[in-house]
Amino acid sequence: MEDCSPTSSRQITLPKVLGWVLLVGCAQLVVFGRYTMTTSRTLQQQFGQSLSSSSHAPPLVQQIAPMIFPMDPEDTTKIQFPSQVRHVVIDIGARNSDYLQTLEQQLDPTIALILVDPLPESIIPLASRAAIYNMKHTIVNNPNPLNYYPDATYGDRVFVVRGGMGQTEQARVQFQMGGKPECGSLLKTAQGNNFECWGTTKQLVVSVFTLESLLDMIPETDQIQSIHVKIDTEGADHLVLEGAGAALDRLSSIIIECAPPPNATDVLVVKREGMCQDDKVMQWMCDERDFCGQSLKPQGGLSNIFFWKDDQSIVVPSFLTQATIQFQSWYVELTKRQNDKKISSSSRSNGENSNNDKMKGRRKNKRGNKKVSQA
């Protein structure tokens, strides 16, 4: 029989008990920790693989589309525009948007306007203005004209998408902010120049969509007669064009802003790292994408460029030719080109018809002469 007296060598003391408890507890924690880490890693790998290997996940902008656009119940991947809409205008890097300003004044029900911008300073006022426009109504003798509510006349025509546009989709990207809201860009400012937006004051996390994923949601039907796009992404405009993929062919006209070719004597030219250059973009747009109708206008050390397909018939809504549109002159010029093309085509057609009539007359005369001679 063991001696459990206080003098025994196997005396159980409080420190020993605490030591055993700590030892057992540590062992359990190690085992549990290894199991948890292994399980967590396994789940993470499985979940990560399921996301990365899935080719059926819709693009980011299409995932959030039902929160922004009215989607077609028969094809939930397409926007259901009101039946009166004939033209879609997309303003990327909208800021204050002269397109929206013009629409607010013109109240054109044939125009649908999509505004894209990543900055809170831009998107919050734009969303407020868009809501007011979409809720205008045309009730005669309305006792309370400030009592806006959704109405089919102008509703579901102005939409606001908060995010950037780029070459590829990215859920979270560091957006470079400069000293002014208009200095924000996906590109870093180049070193060694006195550009007013030089340097990054802070970074903003934004989502980046592609123009292709947005265009894919616009139905390809006879209802939509034209799609016009303006891009101003502070140097990353070429990335937006590349991100449009084959859907770029659907556009009626495109306006972008780029830099002239680098000049060693003018440090202002190289403003951002990887900024688009007008000569390279113009060549690429013609050689690779068949947008050989081009017009360039210098502005503040940069180049605004207008693209269209010269071999195609393009519809330019009168909305775009209003004086409040910054690039009104380009839209007016394109309208004139299209009208001249119609006149030329009509003249050729009339000439061909006239020649055909003459040929028919000659053949008829020959037949008549032949009959007379036989008689």
C-alpha positions in Angstrom: 0.0 0.0 0.0 1.4 3.3 -1.1 2.3 5.9 1.5 0.3 9.0 0.7 1.4 10.8 3.8 2.8 14.3 3.5 6.3 12.9 3.8 6.0 10.6 0.8 8.3 11.0 -2.2 5.2 10.8 -4.5 3.5 13.7 -2.7 1.0 15.4 -5.0 1.4 19.1 -4.6 -0.5 22.1 -6.2 2.4 23.1 -8.4 2.6 19.6 -9.9 -1.1 19.6 -10.6 -0.9 23.0 -12.3 2.1 21.8 -14.3 0.2 18.7 -15.5 -2.8 20.8 -16.5 -0.7 23.2 -18.4 1.2 20.4 -20.1 -2.0 18.7 -21.2 -3.6 22.0 -22.2 -0.6 22.9 -24.4 -0.7 19.5 -26.1 -4.4 19.9 -26.9 -3.8 23.4 -28.2 -1.0 22.1 -30.5 -3.1 19.3 -31.8 -6.1 21.5 -32.3 -4.1 24.3 -33.8 -2.5 21.9 -36.3 -6.0 20.5 -37.2 -7.5 24.0 -37.5 -4.6 25.2 -39.7 -4.8 22.1 -41.9 -8.6 22.3 -42.2 -8.5 26.0 -42.9 -5.7 25.6 -45.5 -7.6 22.7 -47.1 -10.8 24.8 -47.3 -9.0 27.8 -48.6 -7.3 25.7 -51.3 -10.6 24.1 -52.3 -12.5 27.4 -52.2 -9.7 29.2 -54.0 -9.5 26.5 -56.7 -13.2 26.6 -57.2 -13.1 30.3 -57.8 -10.0 30.4 -60.0 -11.0 27.4 -62.1 -14.5 28.4 -62.7 -15.0 29.8 -66.1 -18.7 30.5 -65.5 -18.4 33.3 -63.0 -19.8 36.5 -64.6 -17.7 39.6 -64.9 -17.7 41.9 -61.8 -19.9 44.6 -63.4 -22.4 42.0 -64.4 -22.5 40.7 -60.9 -23.6 44.1 -59.5 -25.7 45.0 -62.6 -29.1 44.2 -61.0 -28.3 46.9 -58.4 -27.7 49.5 -61.1 -29.7 48.6 -64.2 -33.1 47.2 -65.0 -32.3 43.8 -66.3 -34.3 41.9 -68.9 -36.3 39.1 -67.1 -36.0 36.9 -70.2 -32.2 37.4 -70.5 -30.9 38.4 -67.2 -27.4 39.3 -68.7 -28.9 42.2 -70.7 -30.0 45.6 -69.7 -33.7 46.3 -70.4 -33.8 49.8 -71.7 -37.1 51.6 -72.1 -38.6 51.1 -75.6 -38.0 54.8 -76.6 -34.2 54.5 -76.1 -32.3 54.5 -79.4 -28.8 55.6 -78.4 -26.4 54.8 -75.5 -23.7 57.2 -74.4 -21.0 56.0 -72.0 -19.0 58.6 -70.1 -15.9 56.9 -68.5 -14.2 59.2 -66.1 -17.4 61.2 -66.0 -16.5 63.7 -63.2 -19.1 66.5 -63.7 -20.2 65.1 -67.1 -21.2 67.6 -69.7 -23.3 64.8 -71.2 -25.5 64.6 -68.2 -25.6 68.4 -68.0 -26.9 68.5 -71.6 -29.4 65.7 -71.0 -30.7 67.6 -67.9 -31.5 70.5 -70.2 -32.7 68.6 -73.3 -34.7 65.9 -71.6 -34.2 63.5 -74.5 -36.0 60.2 -73.9 -34.1 58.5 -76.7 -30.8 58.7 -74.8 -29.5 56.3 -72.2 -26.5 57.6 -70.4 -24.0 55.4 -68.4 -21.6 57.3 -66.1 -18.5 55.6 -64.8 -16.2 57.1 -62.2 -14.3 55.7 -59.2 -14.1 58.8 -57.0 -16.6 59.7 -54.3 -16.2 63.4 -55.1 -17.6 62.6 -58.5 -19.9 59.7 -58.1 -22.0 61.0 -55.2 -23.2 64.3 -57.0 -23.6 62.3 -60.2 -25.8 59.7 -58.5 -28.0 62.5 -57.0 -28.4 64.2 -60.4 -29.1 60.9 -62.1 -31.9 60.1 -59.5 -33.5 63.5 -60.1 -33.4 63.0 -63.9 -34.8 59.5 -63.7 -37.7 60.6 -61.5 -38.9 63.6 -63.6 -42.4 63.5 -64.8 -44.6 65.3 -67.2 -47.9 65.6 -65.3 -49.9 68.7 -66.3 -50.9 71.1 -63.5 -49.0 69.0 -61.0 -49.9 70.5 -57.6 -46.5 69.6 -56.2 -43.8 69.8 -58.9 -41.1 68.8 -56.4 -42.8 65.5 -55.7 -40.6 63.4 -57.9 -41.3 59.8 -58.5 -40.4 57.2 -61.2 -42.0 57.8 -64.5 -41.8 56.0 -67.8 -41.0 59.3 -69.6 -37.4 59.7 -68.4 -36.9 56.9 -65.9 -34.3 54.1 -66.3 -32.1 56.2 -68.6 -29.2 57.6 -66.5 -27.1 55.1 -64.6 -24.0 55.5 -62.4 -21.3 52.9 -62.0 -18.7 53.4 -59.3 -15.5 51.9 -60.4 -12.5 52.3 -62.7 -12.1 50.9 -66.2 -9.0 49.1 -67.4 -7.5 46.3 -69.4 -8.6 43.5 -67.0 -11.0 43.1 -64.2 -9.7 43.5 -60.7 -11.8 43.5 -57.5 -9.4 45.7 -55.5 -6.9 48.0 -57.0 -4.8 50.8 -55.5 -6.0 54.0 -57.2 -3.4 56.7 -57.2 -4.8 60.1 -55.8 -3.0 63.4 -56.5 -3.5 66.9 -55.1 -6.9 67.3 -57.0 -9.8 65.0 -57.6 -9.1 65.2 -61.4 -5.5 63.9 -60.7 -6.7 60.4 -59.8 -5.4 57.6 -62.0 -4.6 53.9 -62.1 -1.1 55.0 -63.3 1.6 56.5 -61.1 2.8 59.9 -62.0 6.2 59.9 -63.7 9.2 61.1 -61.7 11.2 64.2 -62.6 8.5 66.5 -64.0 6.6 69.6 -62.8 3.2 68.1 -63.8 0.5 69.7 -61.5 -0.7 66.2 -60.5 2.9 65.0 -59.7 3.1 62.6 -56.8 0.6 60.5 -55.0 -1.0 62.0 -51.9 -3.0 58.9 -51.0 -4.4 55.7 -52.4 -8.0 54.7 -52.8 -9.1 51.1 -53.2 -11.4 50.7 -56.2 -12.8 47.9 -58.4 -11.8 47.9 -62.0 -14.2 46.7 -64.7 -13.7 46.3 -68.5 -15.5 48.1 -71.2 -16.2 44.7 -72.8 -18.2 43.4 -69.8 -20.2 46.6 -69.9 -20.9 46.5 -73.6 -21.8 42.9 -73.4 -24.9 43.9 -71.3 -26.2 46.3 -74.0 -28.6 44.2 -76.2 -27.6 43.8 -79.8 -31.0 44.7 -81.2 -32.5 47.0 -83.8 -33.7 49.2 -80.9 -30.1 50.5 -80.1 -29.0 52.4 -83.2 -25.7 53.8 -81.8 -23.2 53.6 -78.9 -20.9 56.5 -78.3 -18.1 56.4 -75.7 -15.9 59.1 -74.1 -12.9 58.0 -72.1 -10.9 60.2 -69.7 -8.9 58.1 -67.3 -5.9 60.2 -66.8 -3.5 58.4 -69.0 -5.0 54.9 -68.9 -7.3 55.4 -71.9 -5.4 52.9 -74.1 -6.0 50.2 -71.4 -9.7 50.8 -71.5 -9.7 50.4 -75.3 -7.7 47.1 -75.0 -10.1 45.9 -72.3 -13.0 46.3 -74.8 -11.9 43.3 -76.8 -14.0 42.4 -79.8 -16.9 44.5 -78.4 -15.0 47.6 -79.5 -16.5 47.0 -83.0 -19.9 47.9 -81.7 -19.0 51.5 -81.0 -20.1 54.3 -83.3 -17.5 56.8 -82.0 -14.8 57.0 -79.3 -13.1 60.0 -77.7 -9.9 59.5 -75.7 -7.1 61.7 -74.2 -3.5 60.8 -74.7 0.0 62.4 -74.5 2.1 63.3 -77.6 5.2 61.3 -78.1 7.8 61.9 -75.4 10.0 64.9 -76.0 13.4 65.1 -74.2 13.1 68.9 -74.1 9.6 68.9 -72.6 9.3 67.0 -69.3 5.7 68.0 -69.1 4.9 65.4 -71.8 5.8 62.4 -69.8 3.2 62.8 -67.1 2.4 59.2 -66.0 4.2 55.9 -66.1 2.8 53.9 -69.0 0.6 56.7 -70.2 -0.9 56.3 -73.7 0.8 58.0 -76.6 -1.4 59.4 -79.4 0.7 58.2 -82.3 0.8 54.6 -81.0 -2.9 54.4 -80.1 -3.9 56.0 -83.5 -1.9 53.4 -85.4 -3.2 50.5 -83.3 -6.8 51.6 -83.7 -6.5 51.8 -87.4 -4.3 48.7 -88.1 -5.8 46.4 -85.5 -9.3 47.6 -85.0 -10.3 49.3 -88.3 -11.1 52.7 -86.6 -9.3 54.6 -89.4 -11.5 57.7 -89.2 -9.5 59.8 -86.8 -9.2 63.5 -85.7 -6.7 64.9 -83.2 -6.9 68.2 -81.3 -4.1 69.3 -78.9 -5.3 70.6 -75.6 -3.1 71.7 -72.6 -0.1 69.6 -73.6 -2.2 66.6 -74.3 -4.1 65.2 -77.3 -7.8 64.6 -77.6 -8.5 62.0 -80.3 -11.8 61.2 -82.0 -12.3 57.7 -83.6 -14.9 56.3 -86.0 -15.1 53.7 -88.7 -15.1 55.6 -91.9 -16.5 52.7 -94.0 -19.6 52.3 -91.8 -22.9 54.2 -91.6 -23.1 55.9 -88.2 -26.1 57.4 -86.5 -25.3 60.6 -84.5 -28.1 61.7 -82.2 -28.8 65.4 -82.2 -28.3 65.3 -78.5 -24.5 65.1 -79.1 -24.4 68.1 -81.3 -25.6 70.5 -78.6 -23.4 73.4 -77.6 -23.0 72.2 -74.0 -21.2 69.1 -75.2 -17.4 69.7 -74.9 -16.7 67.8 -78.1 -19.7 69.1 -80.0 -17.7 70.1 -83.1 -16.5 66.5 -83.6 -20.1 65.1 -83.5 -21.3 67.9 -85.8 -18.4 67.0 -88.2 -19.2 63.3 -88.1 -22.9 64.1 -88.8 -21.9 66.1 -91.8 -19.7 63.3 -93.0 -22.6 60.9 -92.8 -24.9 63.2 -94.6 -22.4 63.8 -97.4 -21.9 60.0 -97.6 -25.7 59.5 -98.0 -25.8 62.3 -100.7 -22.9 60.7 -102.5 -24.4 57.3 -102.3 -27.8 58.6 -103.4 -26.2 60.3 -106.4 -24.4 57.1 -107.4 -27.6 55.2 -107.0 -29.5 57.7 -109.1 -26.7 57.7 -111.7 -26.8 53.9 -111.8 -30.6 53.9 -112.1 -30.3 56.5 -114.9 -27.8 54.4 -116.7 -30.0 51.4 -116.3 -32.9 53.3 -117.7 -30.9 54.4 -120.7 -29.7 50.8 -121.4 -33.3 49.6 -121.1 -34.4 52.3 -123.5 -31.7 51.3 -126.0 -32.6 47.7 -125.8 -36.3 48.6 -126.3 -35.5 50.8 -129.3 -33.4 48.0 -130.8 -36.3 45.6 -130.4 -38.7 48.2 -131.9 -36.4 48.9 -134.8 -36.0 45.2 -135.4 -39.8 44.7 -135.5 -40.2 47.6 -137.9 -37.6 46.2 -140.3 -39.3 42.8 -140.3 -42.6 44.4 -141.1 
